[in-house]
Every structure is written in C-alpha cells, then in structure tokens.
Amino acid sequence: VAIAERLRDQSRQQIDAVPVPLEVSVSIGVATYCPDLEERPSNDQLLRRADTAMYRAKGTGKDTFVLE
C-alpha cells in the first residue's frame, strides 16, 4: 500500500501543453497472495489479478489504486 501511494503521489503532475494543460495521474492494480492461506499463483495468474485490480481502480475514478 505504501509503495502504491508513493508511486501515485510522485506521478501526479500537470504538463503545461498548448493549447490546454494536461494532468497526469495513475491507476494502479496490485495483486497479492498470502502464502499461509493459499497456494502460490502462477505469474500469469498474478498478472491477471493485477490487471483486474487496475481496471477496478480505473472504474472507481482516476488517481487511485486497488488491491486484488
């Protein structure tokens, strides 16, 4: 969570572009697993979970992150 917050905060910026300024933000999806509670997912499974979380973050609004 701390890393996702730091990435989100550090990527937020405004670019003074002509003719209108652009605001940059990120939507982050984070996949987790608990080795004590579940078998380790494959890399593909983790990537799909992170991708799903990212789209959930985008759906809730910009400049946020979701843990999956």
Secondary structure, 3 states (H helix, E strand, C coil): CHHHHHHHHHHCEEECCCCCCEEECCEEEECCCCCCCCCCCCHHHHHHHHHHHHHHHHHHCCCEEEEC
